[in-house]
Amino acid sequence: MKKLVLLLVLSLVFSCNSSAQKQTKDKNYPVTKTDAEWKAQLTNQQYYVLRKAGTERPFTSPLNKNYKKGVYHCAACDTPLFESDNKFDSGTGWPSFDKEIKGNVAFSTDYKIGYARTEEHCATCGGHLGHVFNDGPRETTGKRHCINGVALKFVPEEK
């Protein structure tokens, strides 16, 4: 019985380290750089979030309460990711959007906290953006793209 329990525990531990977690690291993106190049280009916080899949503290990004017209780009490679028309205040402390710019955001499965979540990456450079949840505005898509503000660069609409 003890061997069976040990076998089950070991299989659970190793199943959490599935290939889905490695999906982004193994994928070739149009923009690739060495770790040293990313470190030289990005701030420490941007590097932590975009390249190490970290999370910024909630309510610290000035983009959280930004409601100007424009487009939110990847801070690492300048790919347009989200439009301001799709931004909403989720109350979570991170910039939230109900829809991404199709084709510019890639998705994978993240098991880092013990259960599956849908992780979002820039489809051009693979930078970690945040996660998408199914608790967004029901009158639109029902999605909440919860994005680290430090992973974004806001480009205001030209008047």
Steps between C-alpha positions, in 0.01 A plus 500: 500500500783740586662430163174576322461832686864589427450413134187719481674793670802475268282480190308809614822694560642410162172558316503863618825538310334421169610612159232772504710694750800485270297597195615863495864433579532246219309699238691708248375858490568753223694715751756306702786634708748361747437538869775763513337698217159495677664611828674789323178614329243462781476646848545253787122488555425455129758221478350329807148507355560459127789252502458319836115492508487708816210709622510866595328607821135599447409870485860603418472554125404846375334320206244342733295822510595628155186559293646700213437389142779298347661160471695298756817349352747241629767683701765261366437500124233766434236260363145643538314276747184673632286796394381757752138440391527153655643616834285494814545546875492150649585622850787249517783755486630398156407636158215284369363453151207299366666426165851477355615599153457168319822332397722718718445315828594134550356272768636208701410310815668597827503266803734710718254545787371144501211521254461580132476863389512645151819703470540774241818580309596743229477298178801687358760470779342253746500750785271408792206741521263352759202263501150488354196407710131440426369763743503803272207715386211274394364761259815472286726191493480379860881497505735689732851528365684588821826656379809625680525872425880485492472261202316768304587825325208735435495673161243784503265548207610776264254789481 
